[in-house]
């Protein structure tokens, strides 16, 4: 199993999330982390918004990887959302995003944080992977795509 699949519980995969803005997304995903991991939703949203102020985490091609550090978080945890309607994310290509992977890491997890972001960037750089995520029917199918992903040789 790759590093990303190991930190993405099926309960943190949301299909057809309906939000109208980046701020609304951060609130909604914060609520998901509160339900699944007991993390205060307001702290999650604030952490993601603070990181976003440093520069957009939109990658282009309809993808964003917002991430943040959380005090008192024991280990990294992720969530994936496919949006019903794309939202503006200040991506370099100027296009809105509809596939968002959220990564939360412990406050001191610098090396681990960078390794996870690197693996996510590899995943989302593969056009076929992005297309399979876009076409997946439900959270279980998306979880399987993350679980089965392999780097290109």
C-alpha positions in Angstrom: 0.0 0.0 0.0 1.3 3.5 -0.8 1.7 6.2 1.8 -1.4 8.1 0.8 -3.8 5.2 0.8 -2.6 4.4 4.4 -3.8 7.8 5.7 -7.1 8.0 3.7 -9.9 6.3 5.6 -13.0 5.6 3.4 -15.0 7.8 5.8 -12.9 10.8 4.6 -13.8 10.4 0.9 -16.6 12.7 -0.2 -18.3 12.4 -3.6 -20.3 15.3 -5.1 -19.6 17.7 -2.2 -21.6 20.9 -2.9 -19.7 24.0 -1.8 -19.5 27.4 -3.4 -16.1 28.7 -2.3 -12.7 27.7 -0.9 -13.8 28.9 2.5 -17.0 26.9 2.4 -14.9 23.9 1.4 -12.5 24.3 4.3 -15.5 24.5 6.7 -17.1 21.4 5.2 -13.9 19.3 5.2 -13.2 20.5 8.7 -16.5 19.0 9.8 -15.6 15.7 8.1 -12.3 15.6 10.1 -14.2 16.4 13.2 -16.5 13.4 12.6 -13.8 11.0 11.6 -10.8 12.0 13.7 -12.2 14.2 16.5 -10.3 17.2 15.2 -12.1 20.5 16.0 -13.5 21.6 12.6 -12.7 25.3 13.2 -9.0 24.5 13.9 -8.9 22.4 10.7 -10.4 25.1 8.6 -8.2 27.8 10.2 -5.0 25.7 9.5 -5.9 25.2 5.9 -6.9 28.9 5.4 -3.6 30.0 7.0 -1.6 27.9 4.7 -3.6 29.1 1.7 -2.7 32.7 2.6 1.0 31.8 1.9 0.1 30.8 -1.7 -2.5 28.8 -3.5 -2.4 25.0 -3.1 -4.1 24.6 -6.4 -2.0 22.6 -8.8 -3.9 23.1 -12.0 -5.7 20.5 -14.1 -8.7 20.8 -11.6 -6.6 19.6 -8.7 -5.8 21.2 -5.3 -3.9 19.8 -2.3 -4.6 22.1 0.6 -2.5 21.1 3.6 -1.9 22.2 7.2 -0.1 21.4 10.4 -2.1 20.6 13.5 -0.9 20.7 17.1 -1.7 17.5 19.1 -2.2 15.5 15.9 -0.4 12.1 16.4 0.0 11.2 12.7 -0.9 12.5 9.3 -4.4 12.1 8.0 -6.0 12.8 4.7 -9.3 13.4 3.0 -10.4 13.5 -0.6 -13.4 15.4 -2.0 -14.8 15.4 -5.5 -16.9 18.5 -5.9 -20.3 18.7 -7.6 -19.3 22.0 -9.1 -15.7 23.3 -9.5 -14.6 26.2 -7.3 -12.0 28.9 -7.8 -8.7 28.0 -6.1 -6.2 30.4 -7.6 -4.6 27.5 -9.5 -1.6 28.4 -11.8 -3.7 27.5 -14.9 -6.5 29.8 -13.8 -9.0 26.9 -13.9 -11.3 26.0 -11.0 -10.8 22.7 -9.1 -13.1 19.8 -8.5 -10.7 17.2 -7.0 -9.2 18.1 -3.7 -7.0 16.1 -1.5 -6.6 17.6 2.0 -3.5 16.6 4.1 -3.1 17.3 7.8 0.2 16.6 9.5 1.5 16.9 13.0 3.1 20.3 13.8 6.7 18.9 13.7 6.4 16.5 10.7 8.5 18.4 8.2 10.2 15.4 6.3 7.0 13.3 6.4 4.9 16.2 5.2 7.2 16.8 2.2 7.2 13.0 1.3 3.4 12.9 1.4 3.1 16.0 -0.7 5.6 14.6 -3.2 3.6 11.4 -3.5 0.4 13.3 -4.0 2.0 15.4 -6.7 3.1 12.2 -8.5 -0.4 10.8 -8.3 -2.2 13.9 -9.6 0.4 14.4 -12.4 -0.9 11.2 -14.0 -3.7 12.2 -16.3 -5.2 8.6 -16.3 -5.4 8.7 -12.5 -7.2 12.1 -12.5 -9.6 10.8 -15.1 -10.3 7.6 -13.1 -11.0 9.6 -10.0 -13.4 11.9 -12.0 -15.3 8.9 -13.3 -15.4 6.8 -10.1 -18.9 6.0 -9.0 -18.6 6.2 -5.2 -16.2 6.5 -2.2 -15.3 2.8 -2.3 -14.2 3.1 -5.9 -12.1 6.1 -5.1 -10.5 4.4 -2.1 -9.6 1.5 -4.4 -8.0 3.9 -6.9 -5.8 5.4 -4.2 -5.0 2.0 -2.7 -4.0 0.5 -6.1 -2.0 3.5 -7.4 1.5 2.9 -8.5 4.2 5.4 -9.6 4.9 5.4 -13.3 8.1 3.7 -14.3 
